[in-house]
Amino acid sequence: MSKSSKKKQSVATSTQESTDIAQPVPTSSGSGKISFKVKTPEERKKAHKEGIVKTAVAAIIGIIAGILAYIQLGISDDPAMKWYAIMIIIAALSYYAMKLVFPLFKIRTKEFGFKDWFYVEFIVIDFCLVTWTLLLN
């Protein structure tokens, strides 16, 4: 291997390391342009912990909802009882439950956007359906 190819390889690895450390976060400025703010390691660590807590709380709420659905409904032979109506009710109740529980873990729900709420509600519904299905079998 020549010296120039070694130099190019070391430059490529150092660029890759720097992109792993500094991840841009879009912020809007007053002029309407989007600028990028680099997250510090502390901010990245905090965001990672918040993501884990959000996922864990949503999963636990989903499991509880699945167990409650099994206890209350079991195998429903009532044709008037639609499963998708139950899921909408569970989604609405879990939304309010998470609005109450997240502040206990120092997660600010006022900063949540549509994407964040969609994510945690998807986790709740997913865990609810999986738990309910496993209990029915």
N, C-alpha and C positions, 0 to 999 in steps of 0.2 A: 504494500500500500504506500502510495506516495505521500509526501508531507502535505500537499495541497488537499488531498482527499481526507486526510485526518483532520485538518483544520476545518474543512467544510462540515465534517461529521460532528465535531465538537461545537461548532456554531449552531448546528441544527438542534442538538440536544439542549444547549443552553436556552435557545428560543422556546423549545417545548416546555422546559421547566418554568420559564418566566410566564408563559401563558397559563400553566396550571396554578400558579400562585396568584396572579392578578386576573380576576374575572370581571369584565366590565358589567356594570349595572346601568340600564338606561334611566336617565333622569331628564325631565323636561325643563327647559329654561324659559325665561320670559319672552324670548324672541320667537318661540315656537319650534326651535331646533332641538333635536335630541342630542344630549351629550352623555358621555359615559363616565360613571364614577367607579373607580377601582375599589373593590371591597378589601378591607384589612383582614388579616387572619382572625382577629377577634370577631368581626362581623360575620365572616364565613362560618366560624364555629358556632356562633349564636344562631344563625339561620339554620344550620344543620340540626342543632338540638331542637329548635322549634318545629322543624319538619318531622322529626322523629316523634315528638309529643303529639303533634296534630294527627299523625297517622295512627299512633297507638290509641289515642282517645277515641278516634272515629272507629277503629276496629273493635274496641271494647263495647262501645255503644251499639255497634252492629251485631255483635255476638249476643248482647243482652236482648236486643230487639228480636233476634231470631229465636231465642229461648222463649221469650214472652209470646211470640206468634205461635210457637208450637204448643205452649201450655194453653193458650186461649182458643186456638183454632184447631190444632191437631190436623187431622185429615178431614177437611170440611166437605160434607156431601151437599151442602146448600148451594144450589146453582146461582143464587142471588149474590153470594159472596165472591167477589172478584179479587184475584191476587194482586192485580195492578192497583186497585183502589187501596188495598192494605199497604202497599209499598209507598204510595203517595202520602198516606197518613204517617207512616214511619219516617219518611223523609222530612215532613213538616215538624213532627215531634223531636226528631234528632237535631234539626236546625236550632230549635229553641234550647234544647239540652246543651248543645255545644256553645251557644251564646252564653250560657250560665257557667259551664265548666271551664272553658278556655281561659277566662280571666284568673281562675284559681292557679293556673300554671303560668301566669304572666305572659299570656299570648293576647295581643290586642286585636280583637275581632273587628274593630272599626277600620283597620287597615286592610281587611280582607277584600279582595276583588271577586268578580264572578268566577274566575278560574280557581281561586282558593276554595270557595264554597262548593263549586262543582266537584272538585277533587275529594273533599272530605265527605260530601254526600254520596258520591260514588262508592267510596270505601264502606260507608255505613250500609248502603243497600246491598253491596256485594257480600259483605260478611253476614248480613241478615239472611240473605237467600241461601248462602252456603250452609250456615248453621241450621237453618230450618230444614233444608234438604237432608242434611246428615242425620238430624233427629227423626225425620220421617222414615228413614230407611232403617 
